[in-house]
Amino acid sequence: MLPVKSSSFSEAVVYTKIIDENRVLVVDSSTTMHYLDINTLNVKSAIKCNIVHFRYSSNVFGFSSNAKYFVVISSDCKESRLYDIKTKKIISKIDRHHGDVSCVAFDPQDRYMFSAGDDGKIFASDVKSGQLAFTLTSHIDCVNDISFSDNAQLVATASYDKNIHISSLSTMTLIYKLRAHSAPVMKLQFLSKQRLFSIDKNNSAIIWDTSNGKIITRLDGLHDDIAQVTLGDDEKFLFLATALGYVLVYDLNSYELISRRYIKLSNKITSINFDENNKHLIIGTDSGEFILYEIYLGQNHLTQLLREKNYVQIYAEVEKNPLLKYTETYIVLDTLWIKTVQKAKELFGKSDKKRAVGIFGNFVTIPSKKQVMNNLIKEYEEFDKFVLHAKHGKITLAYTLANKHPLYKETPLYKLMELNWKKSFMLAQKYMLEPKSADKVNEILAPYRGLSEKSKLIHALSTNAKIHRRFKIAIAQKDFKLVYELLKIHPFLKEYSEYDSLSKYADMLYVNSQKFIAKNDTHSAVKLLRVLLDFEDFKDEAKDTLLEIENKHKFFNSIRDNDIVVAYNLLDSYGDLQNSIEGVNLQKLWDDDLCTVNGHAFRGDAIKIKKNLEKYMKINSKNVPIANVFARCYITQLEVSTREKQEQSNIEKGIKNYILYYGLDDKIFTFFEQFKKNYPNSKLNLQSQTEGSISSWRPSMIVKSILE
C-alpha cells in the first residue's frame, strides 16, 4: 500500500485525532500539539507543553471530544494533568498513584478525566471542577489501557494482572471481571453490538460479549507485538499496528484475517487512527512520520476495469489492496462469478458440457477461477453414467455415484430421486401402521435396501412403528415437549415427513413473531414465542426475546407512570434499553443531576446534594454513585475543617465517621496524609477504626456534616 499523503515531525507521533472535516490533531512525544489542515497537512497552529515522554506504548495523552481539554502524563510519570486548552492552565492534577501513571483518557461525553497507574488504581476527576469524583475497582497490577463504549455507559480497563474489568459509568460499579488471558492484557477496544476486543502480551486476541461477559471468538493469525488499535469504515475493519511496523486487518463481521501485512513501515507504529469522512487510515511512527493511507485506493480504476470486463486485472488490483473486496465494484464481480458457477453447475447437470465450459468466458484466464472450472469438469466426468443408472432404475449405483460426487446432489435428477425415496418411505410408513402389511412394505422399500444410509432408516421403520405412532400423536396434540424428548431418544424420527412439517411450522412461528415485533405488536409476538419455548432450536432465542419484551414493557410502563425507581433499575440492568429514546433521555437526566451535585460535593454542601438526588434514593442501582458523591462531599468538609484549623478532636471524629460509612478508601488515605501534616500530635490510627463499605452504604446514612 502506498500513502496518499505524508508529513514528518522531529519527535515521535504519540497521538492523533480528527478534530473536524478540515483539521487533524497530531501530538508528538514532547507534547507539542500540531493542528494540521487535513487536505494539505500544513500546520495551522501549535501548542507547546514541553512535557517529554520516553514511553508511549500506552496512552500518555488524551483529548476531549469537545476540543476544550486535554490530559497528559507528566515527564516523570508521577502525575496526570488536566488542562484547559483555551487558557492553557492546569485544571487539576492527580498525583495519588503509588508509582507511575500508566495511561490517561477522557470518557466520550467529557464528564471525567481518568488516570490509571502502575499501582492498579484508576481515578476519575470531574472535568469541570477538577475535583476527584470517584475511583474504579482496582487491579492488582499495572493498568495498561482504558476504553469506553460509544454511549459512555461502560468503561473497560486492562491490566498486567491478566484481567479485564468492565464497569458501569452510571453506577460506578464493577459489572464483569473477564479472565481468559494467560498473559498481561495490553490493549482494549470497544466494538459495536456490545462487543469488546482485547489482546495480551502473548498476542492472544479475544472478542467478548459485554452483555454477558462471555467470549465470542478468539482471533487467529497474530504473531507480532501489537502496539496500537483502531477501527475503520463504520467498524467493518479492525486495524492492528505492530511494533515492527506492520498493520494487520480483520473483518469484524466474520472475524477473519484479511491481511497480515496490509501496510509495512520500517519504524514502530506509535499511533493509529481512522478518518471516516475520507476513509483514510492515519499512522504515526516513533521516527516522527505522519502518513495517510486511502483504504479503498484503486476503486475508481476497478470500476473502469469492470466496464472493460478485464477481470484478470481486477483480481490483480485486489491482490495489491485486499480491502477492495469490500467495494461495490468487487461485490458486483463476485456476484457475477457466483452466478456463473451456479449456471455452469446447472448446465453440467443437464449434460451440456460445452455450454457449461463456455459460460466461464473471461474468468478462464484467471488461474484460481480456471482451477474451479477444471474441478467442475472433473467432478462431472461420471455424470452421464449417473443419469443412465437413475433412468434405468439402478438406484443403488446412482446413489453410490452421488455420494462419490456430492455436486450431483444439487441436480434436479438427484432431487427427483430423493423425492421418490420420500414418497416410498411415506407410503411404507402408512402400510407399517396397518396389520399384516409387511410384504407390501418390503416391496416398496426393496430398491433402497443396498444403501447404508437408507437401510438404517428402513430398519428403524420396521422396528419402531410404535414409536412413530406415538410421535405422530404427540405432534397432532401439539405436545412439543414430548415431541423433542422422542427426537432426542430416537433420531431416526427426523427422517419422517412429520418432522419436516414440524420444522416448517417452527420456522413459520419464528418468522411471524419477528414480523409482529417489527410492527410493535408484542402481544401477538409473545403468543408465538411462548409456543417456540418448546422447540429445541428456538427456545433459547425465544426465552431471550420474551425477557427483552417483558423488560421493555416494564420500562415503558414505568416511564408512563413516572415510576423512575423501576425505570432506572431496568435501564441500569439491560443495555438495550439505553439505546431507546426514553433510555437516552432518562440517562441524560441522571447525568445532568449528577453533574449538578458534583458541584455541590466540591463545596461540601450535603443538604443540596440530598435535595437534588432525593428522587433517586430508592433506586438500588444508584446507591454506589450517590454514595460516591456524598463521600466526595464529606472529604471536602474534612479538607475545609483542616484549612480552618478546627479542633483536632472534631476532625478526628469526622475521619472516624467517614471510615464507618465508606471504609478505608483512597480519598481518606490521601486526606489523612495532609491531616497529619497539620496536626502532627494526633494519635489517630486509621487501621484500628470500625470500617464500613461503600457497597453497603444507604441513604439513611446521610448527615449534614461528617464532623457531627
N, C-alpha and C positions, 0 to 999 in steps of 0.2 A: 504494500500500500504506500502510495506517495502522498505527502501532505499537500493540502491546498493553500495553506498559509503557515508562516512561522515567524518567530521573533526570538530574541535572546536577551538574557539578563546576566548581570555579573555574579549573582548569587543563585543558589538553588531555588526552584519554584516549589513552595510548600503548600500553596492553597490557590484555588481558582473558583470563581463564582460568576454566573451570568447575572448582571445587575438588571438589565432591561434589554430591549431589542437592539440597542445601539452600543452598549458598554459591557465590558467584561473586566472583572477584578482579578489581578494577579498579585499574590503576596510572596515575597522572597524570604529567605532564611534570616535576613536582617530585619524582618517585619516592616519592610517598605511596601506600602500598598500602591500599586500602579493601576490606574484606571485607563483602560485601552478602548479605542474605537474598535468595535467588533468586526468591522468591514476592512479596515486598513491595518489594524494592530498598532496604530500610532498611539503613544502615551499622551493622554489628555491632561492628566494631573497625577500627583503622587503625594502620599503622606508618609513621612519617615518616623519610625518609632525607636530605631536603634536598639532593638531587643534582638540579640543574635541567638539563633538556635543551632545546636550542633547535632541534635537528634530530632527527626521529624517523620519517623515511621508511623507514629500516632498523630492525632490532630493537636497541633500546638497553637492553632489559630482558629477562630470561629467568627462568622459574620452574620449579623441578624438579617432575617428576610426582608425587613423594612428598611435596611441600609442605614439605620441610625446608630447602631452599636457594633463594637467588635470586642472579642475576648482573646487574650493572648497569655501564654505562659511566660513567666519572667526568664531571663537568660540563665539564671542559676537553678531554674525549675522549682523554686521553693514556694512560689505563689502564682495564682491566676489573677489577671487584672481585667476588669470590665471598663471599657472606655466609651464615652460619648463622642461620636465621630465629628459632630458639628463643633463642639467646644474643645475637642481633643483632651478633655480632662478625665481623670480616673473617677468612675462612679463608686467602685468598690474593689476590694481585694479579698481573696480567700487564701489565707496562709495557715490553715488549720491542719494540713496534712502532716503526718509523721513520716517524713521522707519527701520525695519529689512529687510534683504534679505530673501526671502522665498524659492526660488529654482533657480538652475542654470542648464545649458545644453549647448551642442555643436550641431550645425547643422550637418547632416550626411556627408557633404563634408568638414567639419573642417574649414569653412571660418570664422565663427563667434562664439564667446562665448556669451551666453545670461545670463542676470542676471535679475530676477524678484523679486519684493518686496511686502511688506505689504501695500505699498502706491499705488499698482496697476500699477506701471510703469515697463516697460520691456526695458532694454538697451542691445544693441548688440555691442560688441567690435570686431574689426578686429584682428584675431588671430595672424597674422604675425607681425603686428606693435604694437599691444596692445592698439591702439587708439580707442576711441568711434566712431563707424561707423554710427549708426542710432538708433532711438527708435521706437518701435511699438506703435500702438494705445493703450492708457492706459485704464485700467479698473478703476472702482470707488471704488474697494476694493482689498484686498489681492489676489495675483496671486498664485494659488495652484499647477499648473502643466504646463509644456511646452511639446509639442510633435511635431514631424516633419514627413512629408510624406517621403517615401523611396527615391523619386527622388529629395528631398531637395527643392522642389518648394513651398511647403506650410508649415506654422507654425501655430499651434493652441495653444491658452492659455486658461486656466480655472481659474475661479475666484470665490471669495466669493460673488461677486455681482450677482451670478446665471447665468452669461452669459459665452459664449464661443466665442472667436474671432478667425476667420481663416484669416490669412494674406498671401499675396504673398511675397516670398523672392526675387522674380525677380523685382517686382515693389515697394516692401516695403510698400504696402498699404493694408488696411483692405478690405477683399472681402465680408465676411459674419459676422454678429453678430447673433449667434444662441441663441434663447430664448425659451426654453421649460422646463427647470428645475425649480422646485419650491423651491429648496434649493441650498446652495453653491455647485458649481461643484468642485469636489476634484481630479479626475483623468481623463486623456485622453490617447488614444492610436490610432494612425492612423492604418488603415487596408488597405489591397489591394482593388482593384476595386473601388477606390475613395470613401472610407468609413472611418468613424471616430467613435470610441467608447468613451462614456463619462459616468461618474457616479457621483451622487451628495451625499450630506451628509445624505440624507434620503434613500440612497441605491436604488435610481431610476436610471436605466441604459438605455441609448439610443444609437442606431446605426444610424448615419447620412450619408446622401449622400453629399459628399463635392463638387460635381459638381453643385448642386443647393441649398444647404443649408437646404434641407428638411429631415424630419425624415423617415427612412426606417422601423424601428421597435423599440419597447421597449422590453427589456429582462425581462422574468418572473423568479421568484424563488429566488430573492435576499432579504435576511433578515439581514445579518451581515454587519458590517462596513468594507468596502474594503480598504485594506492597500496598496496593490501593484498589478500591472497588467503586464502580458506578453502574447506573442503569441507563438504557438508551431506547429511543423511539417508542415512547409510551410503554415502557417496560417490556418490550419484546425481547430485549437482549440484556444479558449480564456481562459486563466487561471487567476482566480481572487483569490488573497490571502487575508484573513481576519485578523482583529486584534485579533480574538480568536484562530488563528492558523489553520483554515480550508483553503483548496484550492477547489474552485468550477471550473468546466469545462463546457464550452459551445461549441457547434458545430457552426462554423462560416458560414456554408452553410445554415443550417436550422434555426439557432439561438435558438435551443432547448437546455435546460439544460441537460447535460449528467450525471453529478454527483454533488450533493450538498456537499458531504464530500469525495471528491476524496482522499485527504490527511488530516490527523488530527494530529496536533502537540500540545504540551502543552504550547508553548510560542508564542508570537506575531511574525508574519512573517514580517520582515523588508526589505527583498529583494527577488525578484523572477526573474529568467531568464531562457532561454532555449538554450541548446546546440544542434543545428540542426544536427551536424555530428554524435553524439552518441544517439540522441533522448532522452536526459536527461533533466529533469526539475531540475533546480538549485535553492535551497532555503536557505536563511539566516534568522536567528532569532535574537531577541533582547537579547537572552542569549548567543550569540556567536556561535550557531550551524551553520554548513555549510553542507548541505545534498544534495545528488544527487539521483533522482528517475528516473528509466527507465520507460517511459510511456507505452511501449509495453511489459512490463515484463510478461513472460509466453507464448510468441507467439511460441517459439520452441516446448514447451510442447503441445500447441494447435494443431500444425501440426501433432505431433505423435498421439494425440487422434483422429484426423480426419482419419488418416490411419487405426486406430483400430475401427473406427465407434462408438467410445464412445461419443455419442452426449450429454449424461447426464452430463458427466464431463466437456465437453467443455462449456456448459451453466453455470456450477458451477464456472469455471475459469473466465468467463466473468462477473459474479456477483461480483467477487473479484476485477477485473480490467475492468471497462466498456469500456476503450479505446481499448481493444482487439477486440471490434466490428468493428474497422476500419482496422483490419489486413486482409491480403489476405485470410488467412485460414478461418476466420469467414465469410467473404463475400462469399466464396465458399459454406460453410454450409448454409448460409442464402438463397442463390440462390437455393440450393437443396431443402430447405424447401418450398420455394415459388412454385417451380415446382411440389413438392409433393402435396401441397394443390390444385393446379390447376388441376393436373391429377386426384385427388380424386373427385373434382367437376365434371369433365368430366365423370367419371365412375358412380357417383351418377346420373348424367344427362342421363345416359343410363340404369338406374335402376339396375346397377351391384353393389349392396351394399357390397357384400362380398369382391370383389376385391378392392373397394374403401376404406374399413376399413383396409384391409391387406397392402395396399401400404404405410401406415404410418410407418411400420416397427419399427426401433429403436427410432423413435420420440415418440412412445406411452408412454414410461417410463418417459417422461419429462412432469411434471404437466401442464405447460402452453400450451404445444402442444397437450396434450391429451384433454384439455378443448376445443381447436379449433375443434378437431376431433368429440367430443361429440356434439358440437354445430352444426356441419355439419350433423351429423346423425339425430339430432332432426329437423333440418331445412328441411331435405328431407323425413320426415315421410309421408307427404301427396303427394309426387311426383307422385306415381303411379296413384293417383286419378286425379292429374293434367293431366297426359298423357291420361287417359281414357276420360276426358271431351274434351280435344283437338281433339282426334281422332274421337269422335262421334259428333263433331260439336257443342258442348255446349260451345260456345265461351265466353259467359258472365261468366260462372262458372270457366272456365280455367283462364281467366284474373283476376278474384277475388282471386284465389289461388296464382297467380303470384305476385299480389300486397301484399298479406299476407306474402309471402316468396320471397323476392327480388332476391335471388340466382337463382331462376328458370328462371329469365330473362337472365341469362348467357348461358342457354342451347340452343342447336340447335333447339329444338322443339318450344321454345318461339320465337326465331328469325324467324322461318318459319311462325309462327302466325303473327308476325309484318310485314313480307314481304307480306303475303296475305292481311293484312289490307291496306298496302300502295298501293298494286295493285288495291284493291277495291276502295280505296279513289281516286286514279288517274283516274280510269275508271269513277267514279261518277263525277269527275271534268270535264272530257271530255263531258259526257252527259249533265251536268249542263249548258254548254255553248251552247247547242243546244236547239231550241224551242220545246215545248210540250214533254219534256223528264222526267218530274217529277216522273212519275210512275216507270220508269226504275231506276232512282237514288234511290228511296225508296227501291226498290227490292234489289239493290246491297248492300246498307248500313244497311238493316234491322237487320242482326245478331249483329251489334255493337251498336244498339240504347240503350241497357240497361247499357252501360258502361259510367260512368260520363265523363271520360277523352276523350272518343271518341265522345260522344254526343255533347260536346261543339264544336268540330270541324265540326261535321255534321250540326249543327245548323248554324255555321258561313258560311259553304259552301252554304247552301240553301239561306241565306240572303245576301251574299256578292259576288255573281257571278260577278257583275260589277267591284268590287274592284280587284278580282282575275284576270280578263281580263286586267285591267289596269296594274297590277303587271307584268303580262307576257309580255305585250308590252314594258314596261319600261326596263325589262331585255333584251329583243330582241334588243332594240335600244341602249343598254349599257348606259342607263341613270341611273347610280348607285346612284346618289344623290336622285333622285325621288324614287328609289327602297327602300332606307333606310328610307326615310320620310314615305313611306307607311308602312314599317315594324314597325316603332315607333307607328304609329296610330293604326295599325291592326296586333297585334302579331300573330294572327291565321295563317297569311301567311307563318309563319315559318314551318308549317306542310305540305306545298306543296312541290312537287318534285322540282319545280324550285328553291326553297330556298336551297335545298341540293346541287343542281348543282352550285348555286351561291357561296356557301361556299367552294366547291371543287375548283372552279375557283379562288377564292381569295387565298386559300392555295397554289395553283399551282403558282400564280403570286409571292407570297412571297418567296416560295422555290427557284424559278428560279432567283429572284432578288438577293438572298443570294449567289447563285452559281455564278452569274455574278460578284458580289462584290469579291468573293474569287478568281476569275480569273483576277481581276483588270479590268474587262470590265464594267466600271462605266457608260458608255454611254447607254448600254443596260439595266443596272440595273435601271437607272434613269427613263427610259421609263415605266418600270413596276411599279416602286414606285409611279410615278405620277398617275397611274390608281388606285393604292391602297389608295390614299388620299381620295377617295370617299367611301371606305369601313370602316364602323364604328370600326370594330375590329382591323384594321390595320393602321388607319390614323395617330395616334399619333407616332407610331414607324416609319412609312413611312416618316412622316414630319421630325423627328429627324435624320433619316438616310440620307435623302436628304440634310439637312443642313450640316451634317457631311461630305458628299461627296463634297458639294459645297465649304466648307471651306478647305478641303484637296486640291481640285483643285486650289483654290486661293493661298494656301500656297505653293504648289509645283511649281506653275507657277511663283510666286514671287521669289522663290529660283532660278529658271531657269533664270529669267530676272534680277537677282541680285537686286531686289526691297526689301531691308531689312526693309523698313518702313512698308509695308504691311505684310511682313513675321513675324516681331516681334509683331505687333499688333494682328495678328491672333494667334501666339504662346502664347502670354500672356492672350488671351481670352478663348482659348479652350485647356483644359488639355490633351485631347487625342493626340494632335499634339506633345506634349512634349515627348511622348514615341517613336516617329519615329526617325530614324537615323538622318534625316535632323534637326529635332527639338532638339535632343540631341547636335548635333554639333553647332547649332545656339546658344543654351543656353550656351554651353561651351565658345564660342567666347565672349559672353556678360560677363560671369563670369570672364574670363581671363582679359578682358579690365577693368572691374570694380575693380578687384584686383590691376591692374597696377595703375589706377588713385587714388585708395585709398592711395597708397604710395605717390603720388604727393600731395594729400589733406593734409596728415600729415606733408608735408613740406611747405604747403601754396602756392603751385605753380598752380595758376588758369589757366595760359596760357597753360601749358602742359596738364592739365585736359581737357580744351576746345579742344585742338588739337586731343587728343586720343578719345574723345567722339563725335566729330563732326558728324560722320555718324549716331549717334543715336538722334540727336537733334530734328528731325521731327517726332519721334516716340512718340505718346501720352502716351503710357503705360510706357515709360522710364522717363517721366518728373520728377516724385517724387524721384526715386533713384538718378537721376542726380542732382536734387536739393539738396538731402542729402549730396552728395559728395562735392558740392560747399559750402554748409553750414559748413561742417567739415573743408574745406579749409579756409574759412573766419574766423572761430573761431581760427584756428591755427595762421592766420595773426594777429588777435587781441591779442592772447597769446604772440606771438613774440614781438609785439609792446610794450606790458606791460613789458616784460623781458628787452627790450632795453631802457625802460624808455622814450618812445617818448612823445611828447607833449600831455597833458591831453585832450586838445580840439580835436586833431586829433583822439584819441582813442574814445572819446565820439561820434564823427561824425561816426566812424566805427560801433559803437554799434547801433546808430540810423538807419544807412543804413541796418544793419543786420535785425533789427526788421521790417523795412519797407519791406524787401524781404521775410523774413521767419516767422515773428511773434515772440511771446514770447514762445520759446521752452525751453526744459531742458538745452540745451547747452549754451544758452545765460545767463540763470539764474545762472548756475554754474560759467561761466566766470565772470559775474558781481560781484559775491561774492569775487573773487580774485582781481578784478579791484579795488573794494572799499578798500581793504586792502592796495593796493599800492598807491591809490590816494584818501585818506580819505576826501579831501576837495571838491570832486566832488558833485555837486548838482543834477546830472542827476537822473531823475525818470523814471524807465522803463515803468510803467503803463500809463504814460502820452504821450507816443510816438505813432505816426501813425503806426498801426500794419498791416502787410501783413499776408500771409499764404503760407505754403509750397505747398498746393494743387493748388494755383493759380500762382505758380512760372512758368516763361517761360525763354527759353534760351536767350532772348533779355536782360535779367537782369544780364547777366554775366559781371563782371568787373574784371580787373587785380587785383585791391586791394579794399577791402571793406572800406578802410580808405579814398579813393579818393572821 
